[in-house]
């Protein structure tokens, strides 16, 4: 059990001293880029899904007479 506690303590120590963290302002900017890209991508997928769904509906109406 003491090995697990030592591992956790060393992990936190490494996170505090050896990891380079992105500055807050850059992190906020990059988060906004990801959010905007996600929104644009989801709208593109929704649009493609809507168009293909309508095309398939029209196709099946044509073949069923």
Order of alpha helices (4+ residues) and beta strands (2+ residues): alpha-alpha
